[in-house]
Amino acid sequence: MTDKRVVIAPSTTDLAALVADKFVVRARKTLDRTGSFRVVLTGGGLGTEVLQAISKHPKVHQLNWSGVTVFWGDERFVEASHGDRNDLAAQRALLGGVGLSDEQLVRFPSSDGGLDLEAAATQARAAMLEHGQEGQWPHFDLAFAGMGPDGHVLSVFPGSSQAIATAPDVQAVWDSPKPPPLRLTMTIPLLNRADRVWIVVSGANKAAALGLALAEASVAEVPASGLRGVRSTKIFTDAELAGLLPEELVRSDTFWSAEDERADYVPKALR
């Protein structure tokens, strides 16, 4: 049985609100303790909804955003102003309203930056290594990830060379089965350098993939199986999706309600 905790919210709206609240608590605790907070963001509709919920959180502006560095797990290799860009969606949903400087945003190159895809991957790899110590890959405090109906995470798709990568890296994706075809992505071992990995997923069409990920299916076939934080791994989902999973799985002690999750972290955070 997996050691990933699954947290079930009543609805997608409740799910976004729960994750936003946990983000604010976690960021505040880390910033108070270390003065810095490194977070890896994801794209997609639900990922953007979470960022919008963070932007509306009553304590969002109490965070010391000057200590925050933002990375992205993957990016579509399109023009910098293209609506498919994950960083542009994040800027509109949250980042533009909290005063982060360009130096705090570790973006992937865009297709109109004068580089081809491989050169862009090389540049992104170098930029990432600048945030590590002595040429090492950086560690992250928190990494978000979504999941597709096929079990893909980041731009790591089933059967791809990225799905069998065994080392931290930033790689070019030339033939994504989901458009656009050209992308840049962290490998799963790089994302797994995060202390905490939070997978946020909803949608009935993802039930089979989520079940396989929880059953620790082959990472080459279900990339989501490979996500694992250094300290903890949590999957946040809604009741609709959870209701489609095997009943014996949902009854296990790795499944928590949103209320249980709040009771676990709120009192400690407010002491």
Short mmCIF file of the C-alpha atoms (twelve columns), coordinates in Angstrom:
data_MODEL
# 
_entry.id   MODEL 
# 
loop_
_atom_site.group_PDB 
_atom_site.id 
_atom_site.type_symbol 
_atom_site.label_atom_id 
_atom_site.label_alt_id 
_atom_site.label_comp_id 
_atom_site.label_asym_id 
_atom_site.label_seq_id 
_atom_site.Cartn_x 
_atom_site.Cartn_y 
_atom_site.Cartn_z 
_atom_site.pdbx_PDB_model_num 
ATOM 1   C CA . MET A 1   0.000   0.000  0.000   1 
ATOM 2   C CA . THR A 2   1.225   3.473  -0.824  1 
ATOM 3   C CA . ASP A 3   2.323   5.869  1.915   1 
ATOM 4   C CA . LYS A 4   0.774   8.771  0.013   1 
ATOM 5   C CA . ARG A 5   -1.987  10.472 1.991   1 
ATOM 6   C CA . VAL A 6   -5.191  11.135 0.035   1 
ATOM 7   C CA . VAL A 7   -7.292  14.078 1.240   1 
ATOM 8   C CA . ILE A 8   -10.888 14.264 0.021   1 
ATOM 9   C CA . ALA A 9   -12.753 17.578 -0.205  1 
ATOM 10  C CA . PRO A 10  -16.520 17.749 -0.838  1 
ATOM 11  C CA . SER A 11  -16.197 19.626 -4.145  1 
ATOM 12  C CA . THR A 12  -13.647 21.124 -6.499  1 
ATOM 13  C CA . THR A 13  -14.257 24.573 -5.001  1 
ATOM 14  C CA . ASP A 14  -13.682 23.213 -1.485  1 
ATOM 15  C CA . LEU A 15  -10.623 21.403 -2.776  1 
ATOM 16  C CA . ALA A 16  -9.032  24.604 -4.091  1 
ATOM 17  C CA . ALA A 17  -9.854  26.440 -0.862  1 
ATOM 18  C CA . LEU A 18  -8.344  23.673 1.293   1 
ATOM 19  C CA . VAL A 19  -5.117  23.563 -0.710  1 
ATOM 20  C CA . ALA A 20  -4.885  27.359 -0.671  1 
ATOM 21  C CA . ASP A 21  -5.239  27.404 3.100   1 
ATOM 22  C CA . LYS A 22  -2.604  24.719 3.519   1 
ATOM 23  C CA . PHE A 23  -0.287  26.614 1.184   1 
ATOM 24  C CA . VAL A 24  -0.545  29.802 3.234   1 
ATOM 25  C CA . VAL A 25  0.078   27.908 6.474   1 
ATOM 26  C CA . ARG A 26  3.032   25.974 5.055   1 
ATOM 27  C CA . ALA A 27  4.604   29.026 3.400   1 
ATOM 28  C CA . ARG A 28  4.267   31.086 6.570   1 
ATOM 29  C CA . LYS A 29  5.826   28.413 8.760   1 
ATOM 30  C CA . THR A 30  8.739   27.894 6.384   1 
ATOM 31  C CA . LEU A 31  9.352   31.614 5.873   1 
ATOM 32  C CA . ASP A 32  9.268   32.237 9.621   1 
ATOM 33  C CA . ARG A 33  11.757  29.428 10.203  1 
ATOM 34  C CA . THR A 34  14.195  29.905 7.310   1 
ATOM 35  C CA . GLY A 35  13.413  33.239 5.655   1 
ATOM 36  C CA . SER A 36  12.896  31.585 2.276   1 
ATOM 37  C CA . PHE A 37  10.325  29.428 0.520   1 
ATOM 38  C CA . ARG A 38  10.867  27.624 -2.783  1 
ATOM 39  C CA . VAL A 39  7.750   26.408 -4.513  1 
ATOM 40  C CA . VAL A 40  7.211   24.575 -7.803  1 
ATOM 41  C CA . LEU A 41  3.926   25.433 -9.514  1 
ATOM 42  C CA . THR A 42  1.903   23.475 -12.024 1 
ATOM 43  C CA . GLY A 43  -0.456  24.521 -14.804 1 
ATOM 44  C CA . GLY A 44  -3.889  23.379 -15.891 1 
ATOM 45  C CA . GLY A 45  -7.349  24.537 -14.937 1 
ATOM 46  C CA . LEU A 46  -7.333  23.157 -11.388 1 
ATOM 47  C CA . GLY A 47  -3.787  24.382 -10.751 1 
ATOM 48  C CA . THR A 48  -4.862  27.876 -11.767 1 
ATOM 49  C CA . GLU A 49  -7.981  27.630 -9.605  1 
ATOM 50  C CA . VAL A 50  -5.785  26.841 -6.606  1 
ATOM 51  C CA . LEU A 51  -3.644  29.914 -7.312  1 
ATOM 52  C CA . GLN A 52  -6.769  32.046 -7.560  1 
ATOM 53  C CA . ALA A 53  -7.924  30.679 -4.206  1 
ATOM 54  C CA . ILE A 54  -4.541  31.560 -2.690  1 
ATOM 55  C CA . SER A 55  -4.866  35.103 -4.054  1 
ATOM 56  C CA . LYS A 56  -8.203  35.462 -2.220  1 
ATOM 57  C CA . HIS A 57  -6.992  33.997 1.069   1 
ATOM 58  C CA . PRO A 58  -7.421  36.526 3.899   1 
ATOM 59  C CA . LYS A 59  -3.803  36.102 5.018   1 
ATOM 60  C CA . VAL A 60  -2.088  35.995 1.617   1 
ATOM 61  C CA . HIS A 61  -0.595  39.471 1.986   1 
ATOM 62  C CA . GLN A 62  0.761   38.647 5.449   1 
ATOM 63  C CA . LEU A 63  3.287   36.311 3.842   1 
ATOM 64  C CA . ASN A 64  6.815   37.595 3.331   1 
ATOM 65  C CA . TRP A 65  6.689   37.242 -0.444  1 
ATOM 66  C CA . SER A 66  10.169  38.777 -0.762  1 
ATOM 67  C CA . GLY A 67  11.529  35.433 0.470   1 
ATOM 68  C CA . VAL A 68  9.641   33.334 -2.088  1 
ATOM 69  C CA . THR A 69  11.185  31.808 -5.232  1 
ATOM 70  C CA . VAL A 70  8.836   30.298 -7.813  1 
ATOM 71  C CA . PHE A 71  9.672   27.509 -10.256 1 
ATOM 72  C CA . TRP A 72  7.473   25.631 -12.711 1 
ATOM 73  C CA . GLY A 73  7.408   21.877 -13.164 1 
ATOM 74  C CA . ASP A 74  6.920   22.182 -16.904 1 
ATOM 75  C CA . GLU A 75  6.080   24.685 -19.612 1 
ATOM 76  C CA . ARG A 76  4.629   24.797 -23.095 1 
ATOM 77  C CA . PHE A 77  7.263   25.990 -25.583 1 
ATOM 78  C CA . VAL A 78  5.221   28.771 -27.125 1 
ATOM 79  C CA . GLU A 79  5.550   32.570 -27.273 1 
ATOM 80  C CA . ALA A 80  5.938   34.358 -23.928 1 
ATOM 81  C CA . SER A 81  2.549   36.043 -24.378 1 
ATOM 82  C CA . HIS A 82  0.726   32.882 -25.483 1 
ATOM 83  C CA . GLY A 83  -2.305  31.854 -23.439 1 
ATOM 84  C CA . ASP A 84  -0.974  28.285 -23.104 1 
ATOM 85  C CA . ARG A 85  1.948   29.402 -20.935 1 
ATOM 86  C CA . ASN A 86  1.760   28.118 -17.368 1 
ATOM 87  C CA . ASP A 87  3.755   31.078 -16.071 1 
ATOM 88  C CA . LEU A 88  1.375   33.566 -17.686 1 
ATOM 89  C CA . ALA A 89  -1.638  31.864 -16.102 1 
ATOM 90  C CA . ALA A 90  0.100   31.936 -12.709 1 
ATOM 91  C CA . GLN A 91  0.987   35.603 -13.154 1 
ATOM 92  C CA . ARG A 92  -2.635  36.486 -13.796 1 
ATOM 93  C CA . ALA A 93  -4.054  34.250 -11.058 1 
ATOM 94  C CA . LEU A 94  -1.687  35.110 -8.194  1 
ATOM 95  C CA . LEU A 95  1.862   36.249 -8.803  1 
ATOM 96  C CA . GLY A 96  1.052   39.622 -10.328 1 
ATOM 97  C CA . GLY A 97  -0.780  40.660 -7.176  1 
ATOM 98  C CA . VAL A 98  1.848   39.808 -4.550  1 
ATOM 99  C CA . GLY A 99  4.772   41.860 -5.814  1 
ATOM 100 C CA . LEU A 100 7.297   39.231 -6.883  1 
ATOM 101 C CA . SER A 101 10.230  40.481 -8.936  1 
ATOM 102 C CA . ASP A 102 11.423  38.825 -12.140 1 
ATOM 103 C CA . GLU A 103 14.441  37.507 -10.210 1 
ATOM 104 C CA . GLN A 104 12.088  35.502 -7.997  1 
ATOM 105 C CA . LEU A 105 10.477  33.755 -10.979 1 
ATOM 106 C CA . VAL A 106 12.511  30.940 -12.526 1 
ATOM 107 C CA . ARG A 107 10.671  30.723 -15.842 1 
ATOM 108 C CA . PHE A 108 11.304  28.334 -18.696 1 
ATOM 109 C CA . PRO A 109 12.384  29.989 -21.981 1 
ATOM 110 C CA . SER A 110 9.730   30.806 -24.576 1 
ATOM 111 C CA . SER A 111 9.742   29.972 -28.273 1 
ATOM 112 C CA . ASP A 112 10.209  33.627 -29.247 1 
ATOM 113 C CA . GLY A 113 13.378  33.968 -27.158 1 
ATOM 114 C CA . GLY A 114 15.752  33.070 -29.988 1 
ATOM 115 C CA . LEU A 115 16.465  29.482 -28.925 1 
ATOM 116 C CA . ASP A 116 15.404  26.153 -30.352 1 
ATOM 117 C CA . LEU A 117 13.910  23.594 -27.976 1 
ATOM 118 C CA . GLU A 118 17.154  21.803 -27.075 1 
ATOM 119 C CA . ALA A 119 18.985  25.076 -26.487 1 
ATOM 120 C CA . ALA A 120 16.063  26.235 -24.356 1 
ATOM 121 C CA . ALA A 121 16.362  23.055 -22.264 1 
ATOM 122 C CA . THR A 122 20.077  23.711 -21.810 1 
ATOM 123 C CA . GLN A 123 19.395  27.268 -20.689 1 
ATOM 124 C CA . ALA A 124 16.640  26.144 -18.322 1 
ATOM 125 C CA . ARG A 125 18.920  23.488 -16.859 1 
ATOM 126 C CA . ALA A 126 21.625  26.097 -16.205 1 
ATOM 127 C CA . ALA A 127 19.132  28.486 -14.616 1 
ATOM 128 C CA . MET A 128 17.885  25.740 -12.336 1 
ATOM 129 C CA . LEU A 129 21.402  24.796 -11.248 1 
ATOM 130 C CA . GLU A 130 22.093  28.414 -10.301 1 
ATOM 131 C CA . HIS A 131 19.611  27.922 -7.466  1 
ATOM 132 C CA . GLY A 132 21.431  24.901 -6.082  1 
ATOM 133 C CA . GLN A 133 24.585  24.825 -3.997  1 
ATOM 134 C CA . GLU A 134 27.965  24.265 -5.655  1 
ATOM 135 C CA . GLY A 135 26.539  23.129 -8.962  1 
ATOM 136 C CA . GLN A 136 23.945  20.818 -7.422  1 
ATOM 137 C CA . TRP A 137 20.276  20.703 -8.277  1 
ATOM 138 C CA . PRO A 138 18.144  22.799 -5.953  1 
ATOM 139 C CA . HIS A 139 15.869  21.522 -3.238  1 
ATOM 140 C CA . PHE A 140 12.300  22.796 -3.012  1 
ATOM 141 C CA . ASP A 141 10.102  23.308 0.011   1 
ATOM 142 C CA . LEU A 142 6.893   22.435 -1.830  1 
ATOM 143 C CA . ALA A 143 5.990   21.182 -5.309  1 
ATOM 144 C CA . PHE A 144 2.528   21.149 -6.845  1 
ATOM 145 C CA . ALA A 145 1.569   18.699 -9.568  1 
ATOM 146 C CA . GLY A 146 -1.558  17.878 -11.498 1 
ATOM 147 C CA . MET A 147 -2.367  14.592 -13.210 1 
ATOM 148 C CA . GLY A 148 -3.906  13.761 -16.573 1 
ATOM 149 C CA . PRO A 149 -6.392  10.971 -17.369 1 
ATOM 150 C CA . ASP A 150 -3.462  8.933  -18.720 1 
ATOM 151 C CA . GLY A 151 -1.513  9.350  -15.474 1 
ATOM 152 C CA . HIS A 152 0.927   11.922 -16.846 1 
ATOM 153 C CA . VAL A 153 2.415   14.535 -14.548 1 
ATOM 154 C CA . LEU A 154 4.392   17.634 -15.559 1 
ATOM 155 C CA . SER A 155 5.059   16.970 -19.266 1 
ATOM 156 C CA . VAL A 156 6.116   13.416 -18.466 1 
ATOM 157 C CA . PHE A 157 3.837   11.139 -20.473 1 
ATOM 158 C CA . PRO A 158 3.431   7.352  -20.356 1 
ATOM 159 C CA . GLY A 159 5.928   5.560  -22.552 1 
ATOM 160 C CA . SER A 160 8.136   8.612  -23.042 1 
ATOM 161 C CA . SER A 161 11.863  8.840  -22.438 1 
ATOM 162 C CA . GLN A 162 11.121  11.308 -19.629 1 
ATOM 163 C CA . ALA A 163 9.025   8.654  -17.858 1 
ATOM 164 C CA . ILE A 164 12.070  6.420  -17.410 1 
ATOM 165 C CA . ALA A 165 14.499  9.191  -16.418 1 
ATOM 166 C CA . THR A 166 16.373  8.238  -13.273 1 
ATOM 167 C CA . ALA A 167 18.194  11.501 -12.545 1 
ATOM 168 C CA . PRO A 168 17.183  15.119 -11.888 1 
ATOM 169 C CA . ASP A 169 17.118  17.064 -15.146 1 
ATOM 170 C CA . VAL A 170 15.275  19.521 -17.356 1 
ATOM 171 C CA . GLN A 171 14.410  17.923 -20.677 1 
ATOM 172 C CA . ALA A 172 12.994  18.878 -24.054 1 
ATOM 173 C CA . VAL A 173 9.741   17.198 -25.076 1 
ATOM 174 C CA . TRP A 174 9.348   17.120 -28.850 1 
ATOM 175 C CA . ASP A 175 6.208   15.074 -29.284 1 
ATOM 176 C CA . SER A 176 3.774   15.613 -26.420 1 
ATOM 177 C CA . PRO A 177 0.575   13.644 -27.132 1 
ATOM 178 C CA . LYS A 178 -1.318  16.586 -25.655 1 
ATOM 179 C CA . PRO A 179 -0.935  19.845 -27.608 1 
ATOM 180 C CA . PRO A 180 1.150   21.839 -27.916 1 
ATOM 181 C CA . PRO A 181 3.748   19.185 -28.865 1 
ATOM 182 C CA . LEU A 182 6.860   21.135 -27.863 1 
ATOM 183 C CA . ARG A 183 7.477   21.456 -24.133 1 
ATOM 184 C CA . LEU A 184 10.094  21.718 -21.418 1 
ATOM 185 C CA . THR A 185 9.795   19.650 -18.275 1 
ATOM 186 C CA . MET A 186 11.464  18.726 -15.037 1 
ATOM 187 C CA . THR A 187 12.033  15.009 -14.689 1 
ATOM 188 C CA . ILE A 188 10.253  13.281 -11.839 1 
ATOM 189 C CA . PRO A 189 13.530  12.849 -9.860  1 
ATOM 190 C CA . LEU A 190 14.016  16.631 -9.985  1 
ATOM 191 C CA . LEU A 191 10.505  17.379 -8.725  1 
ATOM 192 C CA . ASN A 192 11.006  14.776 -6.020  1 
ATOM 193 C CA . ARG A 193 13.717  16.946 -4.500  1 
ATOM 194 C CA . ALA A 194 10.845  18.836 -2.880  1 
ATOM 195 C CA . ASP A 195 10.284  18.273 0.825   1 
ATOM 196 C CA . ARG A 196 6.563   18.071 0.155   1 
ATOM 197 C CA . VAL A 197 4.792   17.058 -3.044  1 
ATOM 198 C CA . TRP A 198 1.095   17.917 -3.363  1 
ATOM 199 C CA . ILE A 199 -0.806  16.329 -6.249  1 
ATOM 200 C CA . VAL A 200 -4.090  18.157 -6.837  1 
ATOM 201 C CA . VAL A 201 -6.513  16.248 -9.047  1 
ATOM 202 C CA . SER A 202 -10.216 16.148 -9.867  1 
ATOM 203 C CA . GLY A 203 -12.417 14.766 -12.629 1 
ATOM 204 C CA . ALA A 204 -14.138 11.424 -13.017 1 
ATOM 205 C CA . ASN A 205 -12.033 10.613 -16.079 1 
ATOM 206 C CA . LYS A 206 -8.947  10.376 -13.853 1 
ATOM 207 C CA . ALA A 207 -10.212 7.637  -11.543 1 
ATOM 208 C CA . ALA A 208 -8.439  4.766  -13.304 1 
ATOM 209 C CA . ALA A 209 -5.107  6.605  -13.399 1 
ATOM 210 C CA . LEU A 210 -5.369  7.652  -9.758  1 
ATOM 211 C CA . GLY A 211 -6.149  4.094  -8.708  1 
ATOM 212 C CA . LEU A 212 -3.117  2.822  -10.595 1 
ATOM 213 C CA . ALA A 213 -0.904  5.536  -9.098  1 
ATOM 214 C CA . LEU A 214 -2.018  4.575  -5.590  1 
ATOM 215 C CA . ALA A 215 -1.329  0.932  -6.412  1 
ATOM 216 C CA . GLU A 216 2.246   1.889  -7.336  1 
ATOM 217 C CA . ALA A 217 1.931   0.945  -11.004 1 
ATOM 218 C CA . SER A 218 5.017   1.211  -13.202 1 
ATOM 219 C CA . VAL A 219 6.218   4.809  -13.487 1 
ATOM 220 C CA . ALA A 220 6.923   4.227  -17.181 1 
ATOM 221 C CA . GLU A 221 3.220   3.449  -17.662 1 
ATOM 222 C CA . VAL A 222 1.728   5.748  -14.981 1 
ATOM 223 C CA . PRO A 223 4.190   8.583  -14.295 1 
ATOM 224 C CA . ALA A 224 2.110   9.833  -11.344 1 
ATOM 225 C CA . SER A 225 3.200   6.707  -9.468  1 
ATOM 226 C CA . GLY A 226 6.707   8.121  -9.271  1 
ATOM 227 C CA . LEU A 227 5.948   11.343 -7.406  1 
ATOM 228 C CA . ARG A 228 7.238   11.244 -3.861  1 
ATOM 229 C CA . GLY A 229 8.331   14.115 -1.637  1 
ATOM 230 C CA . VAL A 230 11.358  13.885 0.633   1 
ATOM 231 C CA . ARG A 231 9.192   14.369 3.730   1 
ATOM 232 C CA . SER A 232 5.628   13.772 2.592   1 
ATOM 233 C CA . THR A 233 3.383   13.182 -0.407  1 
ATOM 234 C CA . LYS A 234 -0.283  14.145 -0.458  1 
ATOM 235 C CA . ILE A 235 -2.976  13.764 -3.070  1 
ATOM 236 C CA . PHE A 236 -5.817  16.276 -2.798  1 
ATOM 237 C CA . THR A 237 -8.987  15.286 -4.604  1 
ATOM 238 C CA . ASP A 238 -12.743 15.739 -4.476  1 
ATOM 239 C CA . ALA A 239 -15.579 13.446 -3.445  1 
ATOM 240 C CA . GLU A 240 -16.675 12.781 -7.013  1 
ATOM 241 C CA . LEU A 241 -13.338 11.322 -8.020  1 
ATOM 242 C CA . ALA A 242 -12.786 9.528  -4.706  1 
ATOM 243 C CA . GLY A 243 -16.211 7.907  -5.038  1 
ATOM 244 C CA . LEU A 244 -15.052 6.115  -8.181  1 
ATOM 245 C CA . LEU A 245 -12.088 4.463  -6.468  1 
ATOM 246 C CA . PRO A 246 -12.354 0.948  -4.986  1 
ATOM 247 C CA . GLU A 247 -14.264 1.104  -1.686  1 
ATOM 248 C CA . GLU A 248 -11.678 -0.914 0.204   1 
ATOM 249 C CA . LEU A 249 -9.031  1.597  -0.853  1 
ATOM 250 C CA . VAL A 250 -11.006 4.622  0.329   1 
ATOM 251 C CA . ARG A 251 -11.609 2.960  3.700   1 
ATOM 252 C CA . SER A 252 -7.865  2.639  4.353   1 
ATOM 253 C CA . ASP A 253 -6.131  4.872  6.870   1 
ATOM 254 C CA . THR A 254 -4.292  6.711  4.075   1 
ATOM 255 C CA . PHE A 255 -7.558  8.439  3.092   1 
ATOM 256 C CA . TRP A 256 -8.455  11.553 5.076   1 
ATOM 257 C CA . SER A 257 -11.396 13.933 4.932   1 
ATOM 258 C CA . ALA A 258 -10.816 17.653 4.475   1 
ATOM 259 C CA . GLU A 259 -11.976 18.154 8.063   1 
ATOM 260 C CA . ASP A 260 -9.393  15.684 9.385   1 
ATOM 261 C CA . GLU A 261 -6.692  17.390 7.349   1 
ATOM 262 C CA . ARG A 262 -7.608  20.831 8.682   1 
ATOM 263 C CA . ALA A 263 -7.666  19.540 12.259  1 
ATOM 264 C CA . ASP A 264 -4.202  18.074 11.719  1 
ATOM 265 C CA . TYR A 265 -2.469  21.282 10.628  1 
ATOM 266 C CA . VAL A 266 -4.439  24.358 11.704  1 
ATOM 267 C CA . PRO A 267 -4.072  24.127 15.490  1 
ATOM 268 C CA . LYS A 268 -0.317  23.525 15.281  1 
ATOM 269 C CA . ALA A 269 0.156   26.389 12.836  1 
ATOM 270 C CA . LEU A 270 -1.712  28.886 15.012  1 
ATOM 271 C CA . ARG A 271 0.092   28.166 18.274  1 
# 
